[in-house]
C-alpha cells in the first residue's frame, strides 16, 4: 500500500525534490465530538420538516413535490455527508517533499494543490487520543456563517490541510524541520 502511494506521489515531484513522507487521511466513517452539534441541527431540521409535511399533506398530496428538495437536503445533513466525507478521504493523498506539501484529490476529478514550505506562514496541528490528527496549513476553507463556522461541504478540510492523518505530531515536526532548513539555506542567485 505505502509503496503504491509513494509511486503515485513521486510523479508530482519536480527536479531537485526529494520525497520525505506520504500519507492519506484515515478512511471509513468517523465521528468527532464537534459532529454532535451538526447532528443535532440535522435532527431538528428533519423533525420540523416531517411536521410541516404532515400538516400540509393532510390538505393535499399535490404539495409533496415541493418537499422533495428539503427531504434530500435533510437526508444529506443527517446521513449522507458522513458517506461523502469517507469517500472523499479515501480518494485524497498527501506528500511532503523537501520543498513543498502536495495534496492530491481524485474524488470527483483530479485536483492537485501545492503549498510551498518557504511561503508557509501559519502551521498548527490538533491531535486525537490515537495520535492521529489534522495539520492546519493556514488555507481558508468555505464555511457557513456562525460561531466557529459549520463546514458547508463534507471534507472541506481535506483539501486545505493534512486532514486526519496518522502520527500527526511526527509529520508536523518534519514540516517544521524542513521549513527551518529552507529558511537557513543561503539564497542562490539566478
C-alpha atoms as one frame of an Amber mdcrd trajectory, in Angstrom:
protein
   0.000   0.000   0.000   2.653   2.536   1.017   4.925   1.710  -1.952   1.921
   2.212  -4.258   1.254   5.594  -2.655   4.926   6.558  -2.970   4.933   5.760
  -6.685   1.687   7.736  -7.192   3.070  10.828  -5.495   6.584  10.539  -6.980
   5.114  11.655 -10.330   4.329  15.110  -8.923   7.849  15.917  -7.735   9.967
  18.439  -9.573  13.675  18.305 -10.242  15.807  18.594  -7.082  12.826  17.479
  -4.999  13.015  14.555  -2.613  10.017  12.749  -1.133  10.086  12.846   2.681
   6.656  11.493   3.659   3.445  10.253   2.038   0.103   9.653   3.681  -3.637
   9.604   3.438  -6.483  10.621   5.745  -7.965   7.950   7.986 -10.535   6.014
   5.986 -14.044   4.946   6.896 -16.911   6.769   8.550 -15.675   8.747  11.533
 -17.481  10.880  14.061 -15.903  13.579  16.184 -17.260  15.379  19.215 -17.938
  18.530  17.172 -20.213  16.477  14.885 -22.792  16.345  17.693 -23.828  19.957
  17.027 -24.251  19.344  13.306 -26.100  16.092  14.035 -28.479  17.834  16.471
 -29.165  20.564  13.906 -29.845  17.895  11.271 -32.286  16.062  13.549 -34.063
  19.335  14.340 -34.256  20.211  10.632 -35.687  16.784   9.738 -38.163  16.872
  12.634 -39.518  20.293  11.613 -39.689  19.090   8.010 -41.700  15.982   8.952
 -44.219  18.022  10.967 -44.578  20.561   8.155 -45.062  17.799   5.584 -47.613
  16.027   7.756 -49.718  19.135   8.240 -49.540  20.195   4.573 -50.138  16.729
   3.119 -53.373  16.453   5.100 -54.686  19.269   2.904 -53.410  17.926  -0.429
 -50.939  15.378  -1.787 -50.068  17.791  -4.597 -47.673  19.618  -2.254 -45.378
  16.572  -1.987 -43.044  17.595  -4.897 -42.373  20.861  -3.063 -40.886  18.928
  -0.139 -38.593  16.606  -2.155 -35.586  19.026  -2.241 -35.946  19.631   1.503
 -36.123  15.897   2.179 -32.957  15.328   0.150 -31.103  18.125   1.964 -32.283
  16.783   5.325 -31.053  13.272   4.484 -27.742  14.685   3.237 -27.234  16.589
   6.512 -28.322  13.640   8.629 -26.563  10.703   6.952 -25.169  11.459   3.519
 -22.367  13.802   4.495 -20.640  11.078   6.511 -20.583   8.765   3.496 -19.433
  11.593   1.201 -16.707  12.512   3.697 -15.483   8.883   3.862 -15.433   8.621
   0.058 -13.526  11.887  -0.379 -10.935  10.943   2.276 -10.402   7.575   0.590
  -9.517   9.406  -2.646  -7.195  12.012  -1.053  -3.402  11.646  -0.853  -0.681
  13.757   0.743   3.051  14.099   0.124   5.756  16.108   1.826   8.880  16.864
  -0.156  11.924  18.846   0.856  10.322  21.921  -0.811   6.523  21.658  -0.585
   3.396  19.875   0.533   1.325  18.228  -2.202  -2.373  17.479  -1.750  -3.968
  15.275  -4.403  -7.666  14.525  -4.639  -9.200  12.037  -7.069 -12.724  12.215
  -5.652 -14.781  13.790  -8.442 -11.965  14.913 -10.711  -8.197  15.061 -10.282
  -7.192  18.106  -8.274  -3.655  18.914  -7.131  -2.707  21.588  -4.590   0.881
  22.520  -3.854   1.903  24.505  -0.778   5.428  25.915  -0.824   7.143  25.311
   2.531   9.093  28.591   2.322   5.861  30.564   1.911   4.001  28.680   4.642
   3.298  31.286   7.321   0.845  29.568   9.660   1.031  25.955  10.700  -0.605
  24.274  13.692  -1.991  20.874  14.492  -4.625  19.181  16.613  -4.028  15.681
  17.875  -6.537  12.995  18.831  -6.022  10.350  21.515  -4.926   7.788  18.917
  -2.120  10.183  17.769  -3.913  10.958  14.509  -4.942  14.500  13.732  -5.019
  17.440  11.358  -2.257  19.866  10.420  -3.738  23.253   9.541  -1.752  24.927
   6.760  -3.466  28.302   7.120  -5.524  27.925   3.947  -9.107  29.130   4.296
 -11.892  26.667   3.555 -15.563  27.505   2.903 -17.876  27.636   5.913 -21.365
  28.788   6.712 -21.605  31.921   8.846 -21.943  31.323  12.547 -19.904  30.794
  15.632 -16.844  28.846  14.557 -18.491  28.069  11.214 -20.045  24.798  10.166
 -18.377  23.237   7.157 -20.846  23.585   4.303 -19.371  20.653   2.411 -18.139
  17.377   3.815 -14.369  17.036   3.853 -13.600  20.682   3.078 -10.512  20.492
   5.318  -9.017  17.525   3.463  -8.037  19.813   0.613  -6.795  22.720   2.744
  -4.826  20.830   5.400  -3.283  17.465   6.156  -6.575  16.083   7.413  -6.942
  13.214   9.897  -3.506  11.763   9.207  -1.777   9.146  11.351   1.175  10.186
  13.553   0.307  13.860  13.151   2.959  15.113  15.577   5.761  13.332  13.659
   4.650  14.853  10.340   4.232  18.283  11.969   7.808  18.113  13.287   9.103
  17.063   9.840   7.421  20.127   8.304   8.920  22.436  10.944  12.393  20.934
  10.442  12.170  21.296   6.652  10.891  24.854   6.996  13.787  25.729   9.292
  16.250  24.094   6.892  14.814  26.068   3.936  14.984  29.361   5.862  18.639
  28.729   6.837  19.797  27.856   3.290  21.805  30.573   1.554  19.861  32.080
  -1.356  21.279  31.229  -4.775  21.389  33.956  -7.378  19.698  33.249 -10.704
